[in-house]
Amino acid sequence: MAGSDEDPRVAELRAAVARLRRELAAHPAEFADRGIAEDELAALAEMAYGTPEVPRMRRSLLLVAGAIGSVSALAAGLAAVRGAVEMFGEPKGR
């Protein structure tokens, strides 16, 4: 957004999460951990509108990856979310 003071990392996270949520919703196959992926993507989306907590974002990312990691059709979207989370860097104290 031109002229916005929004953190570009937050904007990237929002876009990546929204894209993966749409891809997951459109994916026809059911799999055992789909609900976990949906819940954690919702949590990531919510964090993108508040103050992102890096450890919590990383935990959600791990849960999403574990839930949909074997669904190759979602790999690009998952990689985009991972990249967006990694833009926040290491949590303080590490």
Secondary structure, 3 states (H helix, E strand, C coil): CCCCCCCHHHHHHHHHHHHHHHHHHHCCCCCCCHHHHHHHHHHHHHHCCCCCCHHHHHHHHHHHHHHHCCCHHHHHHHHHHHHHHHCCCCCCCC
